[in-house]
């Protein structure tokens, strides 16, 4: 079973915005809001001698917002844990194909 607090690039949940202490962080490899840890790859990308990509860790107040993926397009923004898809879907009319 997957931990709902852990977010990483290949987990299949779609694109997300990650903020640490209110600052947006790009190129995030791993984020855990429960522990307050974010690992990201700073630009320019660098490679270690063993072939791994150089990353940095930030600690603080971590906020992860879903910006797409499995959420339908007619919902402007659904924040993680805010409302279920069923609750959000009640207030928006469905698009009808032409």
Beta strands, then each sheet from edge to edge (+ up, - down):
strand 1: 6-8
strand 2: 16-20
strand 3: 23-25
strand 4: 28-32
strand 5: 37-40
strand 6: 56-59
strand 7: 62-66
strand 8: 78-79
sheet 1: 1+ 4- 5+ 6-
sheet 2: 3+ 2- 7+ 8-
end
